[in-house]
């Protein structure tokens, strides 16, 4: 089912991702859910996580924007 807002996201997403990453996840999930209707939610969740990983990375237990990472 598509998510209307970030409060509707699964607990595993809401409590690990910062708000902007949640926005990315929700938008990607909703698009994938509509595009691949009938294939179940697992594909949409995989696509949503892939979208987040393009802009964010996990350092320890924290997800940070790649542009903010200090090399």
TIKEMI-960652 format. One line per 10 residues: number of its first residue (from 1); their letters; for each residue x, y, z of N, C-alpha, C. Coordinates in pm, whole numbers, plus 50000, padded with zeros to 5 digits. Layout:
% residues N
NUM	a	X Y Z X Y Z X Y Z  ...
END
This chain:
% residues 71
1	xxxxxxxxxx	50083 49883 50000 50000 50000 50000 50088 50125 50000  50056 50222 49922 50133 50347 49920 50123 50419 50055  50223 50497 50085 50229 50571 50211 50193 50718 50186  50095 50768 50260 50050 50906 50243 50148 51006 50303  50212 50967 50413 50310 51056 50476 50412 50971 50552  50515 51034 50602 50624 50961 50666 50579 50889 50794  50477 50938 50859 50427 50871 50980 50368 50733 50948  50334 50711 50823 50277 50582 50781 50385 50479 50746  50510 50523 50733 50619 50432 50696 50638 50325 50803  50694 50210 50765 50722 50106 50865 50817 50157 50973
11	xxxxxxxxxx	50801 50103 51091 50886 50140 51205 51034 50128 51169  51069 50024 51097 51210 50000 51062 51267 50110 50972  51183 50186 50908 51227 50298 50824 51224 50428 50904  51114 50452 50971 51097 50578 51047 51204 50599 51152  51244 50492 51218 51333 50509 51332 51481 50498 51299  51514 50477 51172 51656 50473 51137 51696 50582 51039  51602 50629 50958 51635 50728 50856 51599 50869 50901  51684 50967 50864 51647 51107 50891 51527 51147 50803  51460 51257 50837 51337 51296 50764 51352 51304 50612  51459 51364 50562 51475 51375 50416 51489 51238 50351
21	xxxxxxxxxx	51562 51149 50416 51576 51013 50363 51442 50940 50366  51360 50968 50466 51225 50911 50470 51142 50961 50353  51158 51088 50318 51087 51143 50201 51127 51068 50075  51257 51045 50059 51308 50972 49943 51250 50831 49941  51256 50764 50054 51204 50627 50064 51057 50622 50025  50978 50712 50083 50833 50713 50058 50803 50737 49911  50869 50835 49851 50844 50866 49709 50883 50749 49619  50999 50690 49646 51044 50577 49565 50953 50456 49583  50914 50430 49707 50824 50317 49732 50692 50337 49659  50632 50454 49673 50502 50479 49611 50510 50466 49459
31	xxxxxxxxxx	50616 50519 49398 50633 50505 49253 50648 50359 49212  50733 50286 49284 50755 50145 49251 50629 50062 49275  50557 50093 49381 50434 50020 49411 50333 50037 49296  50321 50159 49247 50230 50184 49135 50281 50119 49006  50409 50129 48982 50466 50078 48856 50462 49926 48850  50488 49860 48961 50494 49715 48963 50375 49654 49037  50260 49714 49019 50137 49667 49085 50117 49519 49057  50076 49450 49159 50050 49307 49143 50169 49219 49174  50287 49278 49193 50406 49198 49221 50438 49194 49370  50354 49253 49450 50379 49254 49594 50461 49374 49635
41	xxxxxxxxxx	50474 49391 49766 50543 49508 49819 50694 49490 49829  50742 49368 49827 50886 49348 49852 50972 49417 49746  50930 49415 49622 51007 49483 49517 51009 49634 49541  50896 49689 49578 50888 49833 49605 50977 49872 49722  50983 49789 49826 51072 49817 49939 51219 49811 49897  51256 49715 49816 51395 49705 49768 51432 49828 49685  51342 49872 49600 51367 49990 49517 51378 50114 49605  51294 50124 49706 51298 50240 49796 51430 50245 49871  51478 50131 49922 51607 50131 49992 51720 50166 49896  51713 50119 49773 51816 50154 49675 51819 50304 49649
51	xxxxxxxxxx	51702 50366 49645 51695 50511 49623 51758 50586 49740  51733 50541 49861 51793 50604 49979 51945 50590 49973  51993 50472 49938 52137 50445 49937 52212 50526 49832  52143 50578 49733 52209 50665 49634 52247 50800 49696  52170 50844 49795 52192 50976 49856 52244 50971 49999  52228 50858 50065 52266 50842 50205 52352 50718 50221  52433 50719 50327 52508 50600 50361 52503 50579 50512  52517 50455 50549 52510 50422 50691 52651 50418 50748  52674 50501 50847 52801 50503 50919 52772 50461 51062  52811 50341 51097 52774 50288 51227 52625 50262 51229
61	xxxxxxxxxx	52556 50327 51320 52411 50312 51331 52335 50431 51274  52406 50524 51209 52347 50650 51165 52353 50661 51013  52243 50704 50953 52238 50732 50810 52267 50880 50790  52366 50911 50705 52399 51050 50677 52401 51075 50527  52373 51197 50490 52376 51234 50348 52520 51225 50298  52536 51167 50180 52670 51151 50124 52739 51286 50105  52664 51391 50076 52723 51523 50055 52779 51581 50184  52736 51530 50299 52782 51580 50428 52899 51499 50483  52932 51392 50416 53039 51305 50463 53174 51374 50449  53253 51362 50551 53388 51418 50547 53484 51307 50506
71	x	53557 51328 50401 53653 51226 50354 53788 51244 50419
END
